[in-house]
Amino acid sequence: MSKKIKYGILTIGIIILTLIGFALKGKMTHERFDSDRWKNWTESEAEWSLRWDMMNSLRKNYELRGMTKTQIFELLGEPESKTEKECGYYLGYSKRGINTGRLTIKFDKNNTVIDYSVWDG
């Protein structure tokens, strides 16, 4: 078999595996962020991933960095976990197998958001 044919088969295989990966990853939703729905969310079969689905809209429409702790709590409600320097919100299932998500928000000494991260695992 010539090198061209081997590389052609390899390239086609990589493309097919990439497409399968995207198909299995789960669909990206564009759920609009709604503060009341976020705060009142309870994990149920009907809305397992509601908060996860709202994350893109939240990040796109709200500049979390620079907000105060009070503003964050008004927007997102009381976190499931909190310390003096950070708080965490459970996001529910991320639609990637059995993975769940978590939003962690970090504050400086003035209770201003300096960073946030979304974990999927």
N, CA, C and O of each residue as an XYZ file, in Angstrom:
484
protein
N       0.863     -1.174      0.000
C       0.000      0.000      0.000
C       0.908      1.235      0.000
O       1.887      1.290      0.744
N       0.582      2.209     -0.825
C       1.428      3.401     -0.918
C       1.203      4.328      0.277
O       0.194      4.238      0.977
N       2.173      5.224      0.489
C       2.081      6.181      1.601
C       0.872      7.094      1.446
O       0.227      7.436      2.438
N       0.552      7.498      0.207
C      -0.590      8.380     -0.019
C      -1.894      7.725      0.435
O      -2.736      8.373      1.057
N      -2.054      6.452      0.125
C      -3.267      5.748      0.510
C      -3.337      5.607      2.034
O      -4.398      5.803      2.628
N      -2.201      5.265      2.671
C      -2.170      5.129      4.135
C      -2.528      6.457      4.803
O      -3.343      6.484      5.726
N      -1.931      7.551      4.349
C      -2.230      8.865      4.926
C      -3.668      9.292      4.641
O      -4.300      9.943      5.473
N      -4.174      8.932      3.489
C      -5.570      9.239      3.160
C      -6.530      8.515      4.091
O      -7.482      9.111      4.594
N      -6.280      7.223      4.323
C      -7.116      6.439      5.227
C      -7.015      6.988      6.642
O      -8.025      7.101      7.337
N      -5.802      7.332      7.075
C      -5.593      7.893      8.407
C      -6.340      9.221      8.564
O      -6.982      9.450      9.588
N      -6.263     10.078      7.575
C      -6.945     11.374      7.614
C      -8.458     11.192      7.691
O      -9.121     11.850      8.493
N      -8.997     10.326      6.882
C     -10.436     10.070      6.886
C     -10.857      9.491      8.243
O     -11.909      9.853      8.770
N     -10.051      8.607      8.801
C     -10.349      8.037     10.120
C     -10.388      9.100     11.204
O     -11.273      9.081     12.060
N      -9.440     10.026     11.178
C      -9.400     11.102     12.167
C     -10.633     11.992     12.033
O     -11.229     12.386     13.036
N     -11.012     12.307     10.811
C     -12.200     13.134     10.579
C     -13.453     12.438     11.103
O     -14.285     13.069     11.755
N     -13.592     11.164     10.828
C     -14.758     10.406     11.285
C     -14.799     10.352     12.814
O     -15.858     10.551     13.409
N     -13.669     10.089     13.449
C     -13.627     10.051     14.917
C     -13.947     11.415     15.521
O     -14.609     11.491     16.556
N     -13.492     12.480     14.894
C     -13.795     13.824     15.374
C     -15.296     14.094     15.306
O     -15.879     14.619     16.255
N     -15.912     13.741     14.200
C     -17.356     13.938     14.052
C     -18.145     13.105     15.062
O     -19.133     13.582     15.621
N     -17.722     11.883     15.296
C     -18.385     11.038     16.298
C     -18.235     11.665     17.680
O     -19.184     11.679     18.463
N     -17.043     12.185     17.983
C     -16.807     12.844     19.269
C     -17.739     14.014     19.487
O     -18.303     14.167     20.570
N     -17.907     14.849     18.463
C     -18.825     15.980     18.587
C     -20.260     15.514     18.783
O     -21.008     16.126     19.546
N     -20.652     14.450     18.113
C     -22.015     13.934     18.242
C     -22.269     13.376     19.635
O     -23.363     13.540     20.176
N     -21.276     12.720     20.221
C     -21.440     12.121     21.542
C     -21.287     13.122     22.673
O     -21.703     12.844     23.798
N     -20.707     14.267     22.404
C     -20.428     15.264     23.444
C     -21.703     15.825     24.048
O     -21.692     16.247     25.204
N     -22.759     15.842     23.331
C     -24.015     16.397     23.843
C     -24.326     17.700     23.146
O     -23.438     18.351     22.594
N     -25.556     18.068     23.172
C     -25.921     19.282     22.458
C     -25.696     20.513     23.325
O     -25.916     20.489     24.536
N     -25.261     21.571     22.692
C     -25.046     22.846     23.379
C     -26.377     23.582     23.372
O     -26.954     23.838     22.315
N     -26.842     23.910     24.531
C     -28.110     24.620     24.602
C     -27.851     26.109     24.772
O     -26.761     26.526     25.165
N     -28.820     26.859     24.485
C     -28.717     28.313     24.596
C     -29.829     28.822     25.501
O     -30.567     29.744     25.153
N     -29.931     28.203     26.662
C     -30.937     28.600     27.644
C     -30.595     29.999     28.157
O     -29.475     30.241     28.607
N     -31.543     30.903     28.088
C     -31.346     32.279     28.549
C     -31.243     32.297     30.068
O     -32.036     31.660     30.761
N     -30.256     33.034     30.581
C     -30.100     33.133     32.032
C     -31.300     33.859     32.626
O     -31.719     34.908     32.138
N     -31.839     33.278     33.683
C     -32.966     33.856     34.400
C     -32.647     33.725     35.885
O     -32.603     32.619     36.424
N     -32.428     34.852     36.536
C     -32.012     34.863     37.931
C     -32.989     34.111     38.837
O     -32.563     33.341     39.698
N     -34.282     34.325     38.653
C     -35.275     33.656     39.498
C     -35.257     32.144     39.292
O     -35.302     31.383     40.259
N     -35.190     31.709     38.038
C     -35.150     30.265     37.767
C     -33.878     29.659     38.340
O     -33.910     28.556     38.886
N     -32.747     30.374     38.222
C     -31.466     29.899     38.769
C     -31.582     29.715     40.286
O     -31.229     28.666     40.826
N     -32.078     30.747     40.955
C     -32.155     30.723     42.420
C     -33.140     29.681     42.941
O     -32.927     29.105     44.008
N     -34.200     29.439     42.207
C     -35.238     28.509     42.664
C     -35.097     27.105     42.102
O     -35.965     26.261     42.321
N     -34.009     26.843     41.375
C     -33.788     25.545     40.750
C     -33.594     24.459     41.799
O     -32.865     24.633     42.775
N     -34.255     23.353     41.575
C     -34.001     22.143     42.351
C     -33.743     21.034     41.345
O     -34.428     20.925     40.328
N     -32.768     20.234     41.638
C     -32.398     19.179     40.705
C     -33.529     18.169     40.593
O     -33.916     17.529     41.571
N     -34.044     18.042     39.388
C     -35.110     17.078     39.130
C     -34.889     16.493     37.738
O     -34.125     17.039     36.942
N     -35.540     15.417     37.459
C     -35.371     14.775     36.157
C     -35.733     15.723     35.014
O     -35.124     15.663     33.946
N     -36.701     16.581     35.227
C     -37.138     17.509     34.174
C     -36.117     18.615     33.919
O     -36.032     19.136     32.807
N     -35.340     18.977     34.946
C     -34.400     20.092     34.798
C     -33.024     19.772     35.379
O     -32.448     20.592     36.094
N     -32.498     18.593     35.080
C     -31.207     18.176     35.607
C     -30.097     19.160     35.299
O     -29.201     19.359     36.119
N     -30.143     19.776     34.137
C     -29.018     20.595     33.689
C     -29.386     22.060     33.471
O     -28.703     22.753     32.716
N     -30.431     22.540     34.101
C     -30.891     23.910     33.861
C     -29.783     24.937     34.101
O     -29.528     25.781     33.242
N     -29.129     24.873     35.250
C     -28.066     25.847     35.537
C     -26.899     25.693     34.562
O     -26.336     26.685     34.098
N     -26.542     24.458     34.257
C     -25.467     24.228     33.284
C     -25.842     24.869     31.943
O     -25.013     25.507     31.294
N     -27.085     24.691     31.546
C     -27.545     25.235     30.270
C     -27.558     26.766     30.259
O     -27.447     27.375     29.195
N     -27.691     27.382     31.418
C     -27.721     28.846     31.511
C     -26.319     29.471     31.560
O     -26.193     30.688     31.425
N     -25.283     28.680     31.748
C     -23.946     29.235     31.969
C     -23.454     30.101     30.806
O     -22.870     31.158     31.045
N     -23.671     29.688     29.569
C     -23.206     30.500     28.437
C     -23.854     31.874     28.442
O     -23.187     32.884     28.219
N     -25.153     31.908     28.694
C     -25.866     33.179     28.743
C     -25.392     34.035     29.919
O     -25.228     35.247     29.777
N     -25.173     33.413     31.074
C     -24.681     34.146     32.249
C     -23.332     34.788     31.949
O     -23.141     35.976     32.209
N     -22.396     34.016     31.405
C     -21.053     34.544     31.101
C     -21.100     35.611     30.015
O     -20.337     36.576     30.056
N     -21.982     35.441     29.055
C     -22.052     36.386     27.945
C     -22.697     37.717     28.352
O     -22.276     38.775     27.885
N     -23.698     37.670     29.203
C     -24.494     38.856     29.502
C     -24.178     39.549     30.828
O     -24.696     40.633     31.098
N     -23.338     38.935     31.648
C     -22.994     39.533     32.937
C     -21.481     39.507     33.119
O     -20.848     38.464     32.959
N     -20.914     40.640     33.449
C     -19.491     40.718     33.755
C     -19.350     40.408     35.238
O     -19.484     41.293     36.084
N     -19.079     39.142     35.545
C     -18.995     38.725     36.943
C     -17.782     39.335     37.633
O     -17.864     39.746     38.791
N     -16.655     39.393     36.924
C     -15.465     40.006     37.516
C     -15.759     41.472     37.824
O     -16.242     42.216     36.970
N     -15.461     41.868     39.045
C     -15.717     43.235     39.458
C     -16.999     43.391     40.256
O     -17.191     44.411     40.919
N     -17.887     42.394     40.204
C     -19.106     42.462     41.002
C     -18.753     42.223     42.468
O     -17.747     41.585     42.780
N     -19.578     42.734     43.347
C     -19.372     42.505     44.770
C     -20.029     41.187     45.170
O     -20.846     40.633     44.435
N     -19.659     40.704     46.338
C     -20.259     39.474     46.856
C     -21.775     39.655     46.999
O     -22.543     38.741     46.699
N     -22.197     40.824     47.453
C     -23.628     41.111     47.599
C     -24.332     41.036     46.250
O     -25.414     40.458     46.148
N     -23.725     41.617     45.209
C     -24.324     41.576     43.873
C     -24.427     40.142     43.357
O     -25.429     39.764     42.751
N     -23.392     39.352     43.600
C     -23.413     37.945     43.172
C     -24.545     37.208     43.868
O     -25.292     36.469     43.226
N     -24.678     37.402     45.176
C     -25.728     36.706     45.918
C     -27.121     37.176     45.482
O     -28.060     36.380     45.484
N     -27.269     38.445     45.112
C     -28.552     38.934     44.598
C     -28.865     38.308     43.244
O     -30.017     37.984     42.956
N     -27.835     38.139     42.410
C     -28.013     37.585     41.073
C     -28.222     36.071     41.101
O     -29.102     35.552     40.414
N     -27.415     35.364     41.893
C     -27.402     33.901     41.866
C     -27.991     33.239     43.111
O     -28.164     32.021     43.138
N     -28.295     34.017     44.125
C     -28.807     33.432     45.362
C     -27.678     32.940     46.248
O     -26.499     33.132     45.949
N     -28.062     32.302     47.344
C     -27.070     31.768     48.279
C     -26.357     30.575     47.641
O     -27.003     29.691     47.079
N     -25.046     30.551     47.725
C     -24.303     29.417     47.154
C     -24.451     28.156     47.994
O     -24.811     28.216     49.170
N     -24.168     27.016     47.376
C     -24.208     25.750     48.103
C     -23.019     25.621     49.053
O     -23.089     24.913     50.057
N     -21.931     26.310     48.725
C     -20.766     26.309     49.613
C     -20.134     27.694     49.567
O     -20.160     28.366     48.536
N     -19.565     28.113     50.692
C     -18.893     29.405     50.690
C     -17.874     29.475     51.816
O     -18.044     28.905     52.894
N     -16.813     30.199     51.514
C     -15.799     30.550     52.491
C     -15.634     32.058     52.387
O     -16.359     32.722     51.646
N     -14.689     32.585     53.123
C     -14.459     34.030     53.058
C     -14.000     34.469     51.667
O     -14.330     35.566     51.218
N     -13.236     33.605     50.985
C     -12.620     33.977     49.712
C     -13.281     33.396     48.463
O     -12.942     33.811     47.355
N     -14.214     32.449     48.606
C     -14.869     31.900     47.423
C     -16.213     31.286     47.760
O     -16.518     30.976     48.911
N     -17.007     31.121     46.707
C     -18.295     30.453     46.863
C     -18.511     29.538     45.666
O     -17.903     29.721     44.611
N     -19.379     28.558     45.842
C     -19.603     27.586     44.789
C     -21.075     27.297     44.566
O     -21.867     27.216     45.505
N     -21.416     27.144     43.295
C     -22.787     26.813     42.892
C     -22.772     25.508     42.109
O     -22.012     25.362     41.153
N     -23.597     24.574     42.507
C     -23.758     23.319     41.796
C     -24.546     23.601     40.520
O     -25.562     24.295     40.561
N     -24.088     23.070     39.393
C     -24.733     23.347     38.107
C     -25.594     22.202     37.591
O     -26.310     22.372     36.604
N     -25.543     21.053     38.227
C     -26.302     19.919     37.726
C     -25.515     19.167     36.662
O     -24.312     19.373     36.501
N     -26.202     18.303     35.947
C     -25.556     17.464     34.934
C     -25.140     18.287     33.727
O     -25.857     19.181     33.276
N     -23.947     17.955     33.214
C     -23.389     18.717     32.099
C     -23.678     18.078     30.742
O     -23.184     18.556     29.721
N     -24.459     17.020     30.716
C     -24.836     16.307     29.496
C     -23.643     15.632     28.831
O     -23.646     15.392     27.624
N     -22.636     15.331     29.619
C     -21.471     14.589     29.133
C     -21.370     13.335     30.000
O     -20.554     13.265     30.919
N     -22.186     12.376     29.704
C     -22.222     11.174     30.529
C     -22.834     11.491     31.882
O     -23.910     12.081     31.971
N     -22.128     11.087     32.939
C     -22.629     11.331     34.297
C     -21.942     12.533     34.945
O     -22.076     12.741     36.151
N     -21.218     13.318     34.170
C     -20.505     14.485     34.710
C     -21.469     15.546     35.217
O     -22.554     15.739     34.670
N     -21.051     16.223     36.266
C     -21.791     17.358     36.781
C     -20.882     18.584     36.738
O     -19.669     18.463     36.566
N     -21.471     19.743     36.893
C     -20.705     20.982     36.824
C     -20.766     21.774     38.111
O     -21.626     21.558     38.965
N     -19.820     22.704     38.223
C     -19.751     23.573     39.396
C     -19.175     24.920     38.972
O     -18.187     24.985     38.241
N     -19.802     25.983     39.439
C     -19.311     27.344     39.241
C     -18.658     27.781     40.542
O     -19.295     27.778     41.594
N     -17.383     28.158     40.470
C     -16.659     28.655     41.640
C     -16.299     30.109     41.391
O     -15.736     30.449     40.351
N     -16.626     30.961     42.346
C     -16.362     32.398     42.233
C     -15.404     32.785     43.349
O     -15.635     32.467     44.515
N     -14.310     33.482     42.978
C     -13.288     33.881     43.948
C     -13.341     35.386     44.187
O     -13.511     36.177     43.259
N     -13.192     35.760     45.457
C     -13.273     37.156     45.877
C     -11.935     37.631     46.440
O     -11.156     36.841     46.972
N     -11.683     38.933     46.315
C     -10.497     39.513     46.942
C     -10.853     39.967     48.357
O     -11.953     39.701     48.841
N      -9.926     40.648     49.011
C     -10.149     41.067     50.400
C     -11.257     42.101     50.539
O     -11.769     42.312     51.638
N     -11.641     42.759     49.426
C     -12.731     43.739     49.440
C     -14.069     43.132     49.020
O     -15.031     43.855     48.761
N     -14.127     41.796     48.955
C     -15.342     41.077     48.543
C     -15.777     41.410     47.119
O     -16.968     41.495     46.821
N     -14.794     41.595     46.255
C     -15.033     41.837     44.832
C     -14.576     40.609     44.053
O     -13.530     40.036     44.359
N     -15.345     40.202     43.053
C     -14.994     39.026     42.253
C     -13.710     39.308     41.477
O     -13.616     40.288     40.737
N     -12.724     38.431     41.662
C     -11.479     38.553     40.911
C     -11.350     37.461     39.848
O     -10.595     37.609     38.887
N     -12.092     36.365     40.027
C     -12.021     35.291     39.056
C     -13.189     34.334     39.295
O     -13.794     34.318     40.366
N     -13.483     33.548     38.280
C     -14.472     32.479     38.413
C     -14.102     31.379     37.457
O     -13.404     31.616     36.472
N     -14.561     30.177     37.735
C     -14.281     29.055     36.855
C     -15.470     28.102     36.855
O     -16.240     28.025     37.813
N     -15.589     27.385     35.751
C     -16.638     26.371     35.622
C     -15.939     25.034     35.489
O     -15.083     24.843     34.624
N     -16.314     24.120     36.353
C     -15.715     22.794     36.374
C     -16.715     21.785     35.860
O     -17.903     21.847     36.180
N     -16.221     20.849     35.054
C     -17.053     19.794     34.490
C     -16.333     18.477     34.751
O     -15.252     18.235     34.213
N     -16.926     17.644     35.565
C     -16.226     16.381     35.843
C     -17.055     15.389     36.585
O     -16.585     14.290     36.880
